[in-house]
Amino acid sequence: MESASDVLKRIFGTSQQSSMGADIVDQTQRLRNIEAATFSKPKQTRVIAVANQKGGVGKTTTTVNISAALASRGLSVLVIDMDPQGNASTALGVKHSPGEASVYDVVEARLTLDEVMQTCPDFPTLQVVPASIDLSGAELELADIQQRQFVLKENLRSLLNEQSERFDFVFIDCPPSLGLLVLNSLCAAQEVLIPIQAEYYALEGLGQLLHTISLVQQSYNRQLQVSTMLVTMFDKRTLLSREVFEEIQKHYPKIVLKTTIPRAVKISEAPSFNQSIIAYDPKGAGSIAYLEAALEITNRQQKSAQHNRASKSNTDAQDTVSIELETAEGTQE
């Protein structure tokens, strides 16, 4: 019996004869590969802040869909929405109206993370700490608190200490800014995932973000590393997208994922149905791409663990910074 890809090749011909047929064949094979892949669990919880101070680069979309991709393969995931817009909370289908228990109550020390988290309706192993517009005033309120940069870190530490085996991954969706909410997220995280839109404008603010991360590394969180960059809104048909991807690979070869996230209408549609693309269109191009990206992230966990051990054993702050920022600043070895 012919396989699906063989049938498609017979109908559409070779890639030279039909690019549409080639795309369908390729997507079918990629789906088959990802369904056969094993998503291994990390030995300890990985806490990843998804950050980029530029808006519109796919930061929240990446947080939602990487988290959903991992949860769809049986891993236990927690998403902390630190963006007052609450878009991650919307896309994951949890309640986050003003006045609802949210991360704002955690920041204000009224509730714990465990008390405000909700289960995503689509994936039982995906928990969400929602955000609402109430969080927009938190930056001013945090300004008068001592150790204000560690509020989220202390709350997350308490949660993980009490339930160390509960979560494989924690993703923190940062707002598109470089304020106290982002600082709290970077202090609480071990790793940073930076989504970058496949356009030259998206590269302009990258240096400022990396500089901010380096300051956090030096002053507050020596274990923080820029572990991952993900190119989003990629259109392989355009020379611009390919050039931007090549440029990012040239400067950050150790951390940019091979997977790129395509421009796809359904990726944009999914949040309007309060769903991730993994739940909304599980066999589509967007879903396959995010599953592939999630698989790459899990496959890099051993390297991340080695980095963390190196950071812990280093007593010199400047040396600790250089471990990760050699790559982040584009240094070639």
URLIN-V967485 format. One record per pair of residues at least 4 apart in sequence whose C-alpha atoms are under 6 Angstrom apart, sorted by the first residue. I is the first residue (numbers start at 0). GAP is how many residues later the second one is. D is the distance in Angstrom with one decimal. If there is no record, write none. Layout:
i gap d
I GAP D
I GAP D
//
This chain:
i gap d
1 4 5.9
4 20 5.2
7 4 5.9
8 4 5.0
11 6 6.0
11 9 4.8
12 4 5.9
14 4 5.2
14 7 4.8
44 122 6.0
44 123 4.7
44 124 5.4
45 123 4.9
46 122 6.0
46 123 4.6
46 142 5.0
46 143 5.4
47 123 4.9
47 141 5.4
47 143 4.7
47 144 5.4
48 122 5.8
48 123 4.6
48 140 5.8
48 143 4.8
49 122 6.0
49 123 5.3
49 142 5.9
49 143 4.8
49 144 5.9
50 123 5.4
50 143 5.4
52 123 4.1
52 124 4.4
53 122 5.6
54 121 5.4
56 139 5.8
56 140 4.9
57 4 5.8
58 136 5.7
59 28 5.8
61 4 5.8
64 4 5.8
64 211 5.7
65 224 5.9
65 228 5.5
67 4 5.9
68 222 5.3
69 5 5.5
70 4 4.9
70 5 5.9
70 54 5.7
70 55 5.8
75 49 4.9
75 91 4.9
75 92 5.2
76 49 4.9
76 90 5.5
76 91 5.9
76 92 4.9
76 93 5.8
77 48 5.9
77 49 4.7
77 50 5.7
77 92 4.7
78 49 4.8
78 91 5.8
78 92 4.8
78 93 5.9
79 49 4.7
79 92 4.7
80 48 6.0
80 49 5.4
80 50 5.3
80 92 5.0
81 91 5.6
81 92 5.3
82 91 5.6
82 92 4.3
83 47 5.8
83 48 5.3
83 49 4.8
83 51 5.0
83 52 5.2
84 48 6.0
85 45 4.9
85 46 5.2
88 5 5.6
88 41 5.2
89 184 5.5
90 180 4.4
90 183 4.5
90 184 4.9
90 185 5.8
91 28 5.8
91 182 5.9
91 183 5.4
92 181 4.7
95 4 5.8
95 34 5.8
95 36 5.4
97 34 5.8
100 15 5.5
101 14 5.5
101 28 5.1
101 29 5.3
102 28 5.6
103 31 5.1
104 5 5.2
104 6 5.5
105 4 6.0
105 5 5.0
105 6 5.4
116 11 5.2
116 12 4.3
117 9 5.6
117 10 5.2
118 8 4.5
119 6 5.6
119 7 5.9
137 4 5.9
138 41 5.8
141 6 5.7
148 35 4.8
149 34 5.8
151 32 5.8
152 4 5.9
152 35 4.1
156 4 5.9
159 4 4.7
173 8 5.6
177 4 5.7
186 34 5.6
189 33 5.9
189 34 4.6
190 33 5.4
190 34 4.8
190 35 5.7
190 36 5.7
191 34 4.7
191 35 5.8
192 35 4.7
192 36 5.7
193 35 4.7
194 34 5.7
194 35 4.7
194 36 5.9
195 35 4.9
195 36 5.8
196 5 5.6
196 34 5.7
196 35 4.8
196 36 5.7
197 35 6.0
197 36 5.4
197 43 5.1
197 46 5.7
215 4 5.2
215 5 5.8
216 4 4.7
216 5 4.6
216 7 6.0
217 99 5.7
222 88 5.6
224 99 5.5
226 28 5.7
227 27 4.7
227 28 5.7
228 26 5.8
228 27 4.4
229 26 5.9
229 27 5.6
230 29 5.2
231 28 6.0
231 29 4.6
232 28 5.7
232 29 5.0
232 30 4.4
233 7 5.8
233 27 5.8
233 28 4.5
233 29 5.7
234 6 5.8
234 27 5.9
247 4 5.8
248 4 4.7
250 79 4.4
251 75 5.8
251 78 5.4
258 34 5.6
260 28 5.7
265 4 5.9
266 10 5.6
269 5 5.3
269 6 5.7
269 7 5.5
269 10 5.8
270 4 5.2
274 5 6.0
276 4 5.5
276 10 5.6
277 4 4.7
277 9 5.0
281 5 5.5
310 9 5.6
320 4 6.0
321 4 5.5
324 4 5.6
325 5 5.1
326 4 5.6
//
